[in-house]
């Protein structure tokens, strides 16, 4: 008489790890997305376009 046995390829602990990995990747993606989308540093707001009125008051003879 022949017996048939089956072996499970994954254990319940492995299934938890397999499910956690895509969620960890998704969470990492959203973390990077939010960090880039809501970054408060805007270098164009700090760009100096040239000498202002205070500089012109201190240097009346120069044309810049």
C-alpha positions in Angstrom: 0.0 0.0 0.0 1.4 3.4 -1.0 1.0 6.5 1.2 0.8 10.0 -0.1 2.2 12.8 2.0 2.2 16.5 1.3 4.6 19.0 2.7 3.7 22.6 3.0 6.3 24.9 1.3 5.7 27.8 3.6 5.1 27.9 7.3 2.7 30.3 9.0 5.7 32.3 10.3 7.0 32.7 6.7 3.6 33.9 5.5 3.7 36.7 8.0 7.1 37.8 6.8 6.0 37.6 3.1 3.0 39.8 3.9 5.1 42.2 5.9 7.6 42.8 3.2 5.3 44.4 0.6 3.8 46.6 3.3 7.2 47.6 4.4 8.1 48.6 0.9 4.8 50.5 0.5 5.4 52.3 3.8 9.0 53.2 2.7 7.7 54.5 -0.6 5.1 56.7 1.1 7.6 57.9 3.6 10.0 59.1 0.8 7.1 60.5 -1.2 5.7 62.6 1.7 9.2 63.7 2.7 9.9 65.0 -0.9 6.4 66.4 -1.5 6.2 68.4 1.7 9.8 69.5 2.0 9.7 73.0 3.5 13.0 74.1 2.0 12.4 76.1 -1.2 15.8 77.4 -2.4 14.1 79.8 -4.9 12.6 81.7 -2.0 16.1 82.4 -0.6 17.7 83.3 -3.9 19.3 86.8 -3.7 18.6 88.8 -6.9 21.2 91.5 -6.3 22.0 94.4 -4.0 19.1 95.9 -2.1 18.3 99.4 -0.9 20.5 99.1 2.2 23.6 98.2 0.1 22.8 101.1 -2.3 22.6 103.5 0.6 26.0 102.4 1.8 27.6 102.5 -1.6 26.1 105.6 -3.4 28.7 105.8 -6.2 28.6 102.2 -7.4 26.1 100.9 -10.0 25.1 97.3 -9.3 
